[in-house]
Each structure stands twice: as structure tokens, then as C-alpha cells.
Amino acid sequence: MSDEAPRRRATRLLAPWALAALAACGTSPSGAPSTAGVRPSIAGPATPTVTGASPDGSLPAGPGTQAEYTVQSQPPPGSCHYQWSGPDPLPDPSCTPGATNPRVTSSDLSSTICRSGWAASVRPPPSVTGPEKAGSAAAYDYTGSFTTGEYDHLVPLELGGDPNAPANLWLEPNDIPSATTTTNTKDALEDRLHDLVCTGQVPLTVAQRAIASDWVTALQRYGT
């Protein structure tokens, strides 16, 4: 969802830069084969390389939290390419594999993503996300409207996605032609998975991996 205006659900989360990767570990909790190997790194501040998924099967988390967000370097212009599943856009997994917030774990959901106002409390300000969105647009060769193009957390804040890691943010084209705002089909899936996680019906790590690996397939599985 967009980082430039409050979302209809104030339950998204934020955290620092983290290079994320989806490592080979057989079959993912969602039932689809996991991505083998470590994703190529992208341009940005030097940080330790994440070499694989956590023992519990979750996506790699960032190196830590940050009290103040700063504008993060984006992948080089033209280096990222949208993938498409019908009319729905998917990010380039080499540029945007997803990254999680180390402050959010399965044991503290009630005090983090399932607490009202959590996302708003960790969302980077427009002064940070504005320049980042422009950099992401250049990386993806996005030529659409910035009004409807959404600077989106692949793993949303409300599911414990890293708030300001380039590995978790991309300029998502609007897949609803009639819409005049940054509302996308993916938004409904994010809300649905948040509800399922917070009511104990789906484990946090399962939801994170499902939406990071292929949000369109996740939408078909979990519905809205």
C-alpha cells in the first residue's frame, strides 16, 4: 500500500534497510516450491548479506530497527522488470524479493501488527518515501501516473514487512483501470491475510512467504 498517505487500515509496520532473500527449503508453507538460492543484492547501503530463510521458514529479517528513516538508495535505473499474471503486476524478484521487520515475531502479534495504529506508528514520512518512489519508478522504467502508481510494501506493514528496505518496496502499477487512487487488488489480500494472522488462522511466516513469493497466487488461495 502507499507510503505517502495513511491507509484505510492503520495496521502496517516499519523497520530498517535489509537485504532479503528467499532460500531453498523444499516446499513452502503455502504449498508452493520455495525459491532456490539467494536473490541478487541491489544497490543500497552496505549491510551484511542474508544467506537464507530463518529456521522457522520465515523470510530473512533486516539487521535492526532505526529511530529515524533516511532515503534509501534504489536499484539502478532500468534494472528491474515487472512480471505480470494477467492484468496483475508482480515485482522483479531480483530487485524486490521482500523483507521483514525484526520487531515483529509470531510471539508478539498483539503488541505489534494486531494492535490498532501500529502501521501508522512505524511508517516512514513522505519526505523519505517521495524520493524513494521516484528512484523505484526509474528502476522499473515506470511511466504511468504517480497519482495511481503505488509505492508498495511487498510484504505489507500489517504483516510485518520491513518499512523502508528497498528489497521490500516497489512502484506498483494500478491494476484497477477505473481507480483514481492508489487502490490495488493486492490491498484486499493484505487486509485478508492480516485478519487471518491476527485471528490465529494462518501463521505469520506462512502469510509473509505467500505474499512475497507470488501475491496473485496467494489471492487465489486465501481470497478476500
C-alpha positions in Angstrom: 0.0 0.0 0.0 1.1 3.6 -0.5 3.5 5.1 2.0 2.5 8.6 1.1 -0.9 8.7 2.8 -2.5 6.8 5.6 -4.1 3.6 4.5 -7.7 2.7 5.3 -6.4 0.1 7.8 -3.9 1.6 10.2 -2.0 -1.6 10.7 1.2 -1.6 8.7 4.7 -1.8 10.1 8.1 -0.3 9.5 11.8 -1.1 10.0 15.3 -0.6 8.6 17.2 -1.5 5.5 17.5 -5.2 5.0 18.7 -7.3 2.0 16.3 -10.2 1.8 16.4 -13.5 0.0 14.1 -16.4 -0.4 16.2 -19.6 0.2 15.6 -23.1 -1.0 13.9 -25.1 1.7 11.8 -27.7 -0.1 8.1 -26.8 -0.2 6.9 -23.5 1.3 4.2 -23.4 4.0 1.8 -22.2 1.3 2.3 -25.4 -0.6 4.3 -23.9 -3.5 8.0 -24.7 -4.0 10.2 -22.2 -2.4 12.7 -20.1 -4.4 16.1 -21.6 -4.5 19.2 -19.7 -3.7 19.8 -16.1 -2.5 18.4 -13.3 -4.6 21.0 -10.9 -6.1 21.7 -7.9 -4.0 20.5 -4.5 -5.0 22.0 -1.1 -4.8 21.9 0.4 -1.3 23.9 0.9 1.9 26.4 -1.9 2.7 24.8 -4.4 5.1 25.5 -8.0 6.0 24.3 -10.4 3.3 21.4 -12.6 4.4 22.1 -16.1 3.3 18.8 -17.9 3.8 15.5 -18.2 5.5 15.1 -18.4 9.2 14.8 -21.8 10.8 11.1 -21.4 11.2 10.8 -20.8 7.4 10.2 -17.1 7.7 11.7 -14.5 5.3 15.0 -13.1 6.4 14.7 -10.1 8.7 16.5 -6.8 8.5 19.7 -6.1 10.5 17.9 -3.9 13.1 15.5 -1.1 13.7 16.0 2.6 13.2 14.6 5.5 15.0 14.7 7.9 12.1 14.3 6.9 8.5 16.5 8.1 5.8 16.2 8.0 2.0 17.4 4.6 0.8 19.3 4.0 -2.5 17.2 2.3 -5.1 18.3 -0.3 -7.8 19.9 1.3 -10.9 17.5 2.8 -13.5 16.1 0.2 -15.9 17.5 -2.7 -13.9 14.1 -4.0 -12.7 11.3 -5.6 -14.8 7.7 -6.1 -13.9 6.3 -9.6 -14.1 2.6 -10.0 -15.0 0.0 -12.5 -14.1 -2.9 -11.5 -16.4 -3.6 -7.8 -15.5 -1.9 -8.0 -12.2 1.7 -6.8 -11.7 4.3 -8.7 -9.8 7.7 -7.2 -8.8 11.1 -8.3 -10.1 12.2 -10.9 -7.6 15.8 -9.9 -8.1 15.1 -6.3 -7.1 12.1 -6.8 -4.7 12.2 -10.2 -3.0 10.6 -9.0 0.2 12.0 -8.2 3.6 10.6 -8.4 7.1 10.6 -6.2 10.2 12.8 -7.8 13.0 10.5 -6.1 15.6 7.6 -8.4 14.6 7.5 -12.0 15.6 4.8 -14.6 16.0 5.1 -14.3 19.7 4.3 -10.5 19.9 1.5 -10.0 17.4 -0.8 -8.5 20.0 1.6 -5.7 20.7 2.7 -5.1 17.1 0.7 -5.7 13.9 -2.5 -6.7 15.6 -2.6 -3.5 17.7 -4.6 -0.7 16.3 -2.3 2.1 15.0 0.8 0.0 14.6 1.4 0.7 10.9 1.0 4.4 11.3 3.5 4.4 14.2 6.2 2.9 12.0 5.5 4.3 8.6 8.3 6.4 7.0 7.3 10.0 6.2 6.6 11.3 2.7 9.9 13.2 2.8 11.6 9.9 2.7 9.3 7.8 0.6 8.8 10.5 -2.0 12.4 10.4 -3.3 12.5 6.7 -3.0 9.3 6.3 -5.0 10.9 8.3 -7.8 14.0 6.1 -7.7 11.9 3.0 -7.8 10.0 4.3 -10.8 13.3 4.8 -12.6 14.5 1.3 -11.7 11.3 -0.3 -13.0 11.0 2.1 -16.1 7.6 3.1 -14.8 6.0 5.7 -17.0 2.5 5.8 -15.5 0.8 8.3 -13.2 2.4 8.8 -9.8 -1.1 9.6 -8.6 -2.3 6.0 -9.0 1.1 4.2 -9.0 1.6 2.9 -5.5 4.9 2.8 -3.7 4.1 -0.6 -2.2 5.5 -2.8 0.6 5.6 -6.3 -1.0 5.3 -7.8 2.5 2.9 -5.2 3.9 3.4 -3.4 7.2 0.4 -5.1 8.6 2.1 -8.5 8.0 5.5 -7.5 9.5 7.1 -6.2 6.3 10.2 -4.1 6.5 9.1 -0.4 6.4 12.0 1.1 4.4 14.1 -1.6 2.8 14.5 -1.3 -1.0 14.1 -5.1 -1.1 10.6 -4.7 0.2 9.4 -1.7 -1.8 8.5 -1.2 -5.4 6.4 1.1 -7.6 3.3 -1.0 -8.1 1.2 -0.1 -11.2 -2.5 0.3 -10.6 -4.3 -2.9 -11.8 -7.8 -1.4 -11.4 -8.2 0.8 -14.6 -11.2 2.8 -13.3 -9.5 3.7 -10.0 -8.2 7.2 -9.5 -6.3 6.5 -6.3 -3.6 4.0 -5.2 -6.1 1.2 -4.5 -4.9 -2.1 -6.0 -6.2 -5.7 -5.9 -3.3 -6.6 -3.7 -4.6 -4.3 -1.0 -7.6 -6.5 -0.3 -5.3 -9.5 0.0 -3.2 -7.7 2.6 -6.2 -6.9 4.7 -7.5 -10.5 4.4 -4.2 -12.1 5.4 -3.8 -9.6 8.3 -7.2 -10.8 9.6 -6.3 -14.4 9.2 -3.0 -14.0 11.1 -4.5 -11.9 13.9 -7.2 -14.5 14.5 -4.7 -17.3 14.5 -6.0 -19.0 11.3 -2.7 -18.5 9.4 0.8 -18.4 10.8 2.6 -15.1 10.3 5.5 -16.7 8.4 3.2 -18.5 6.1 1.4 -15.3 5.2 4.6 -13.4 4.7 6.1 -16.0 2.3 2.9 -16.4 0.4 2.5 -12.7 -0.4 6.3 -12.2 -1.1 6.6 -15.2 -3.5 3.5 -14.5 -5.6 0.7 -12.3 -4.3 -1.6 -13.2 -7.1 -1.4 -16.9 -6.3 -1.9 -16.0 -2.6 -5.0 -14.1 -3.5 -6.4 -17.1 -5.3 -5.7 -19.3 -2.3 -6.9 -17.0 0.6 -9.4 -14.9 -1.2 -10.8 -11.6 0.1 
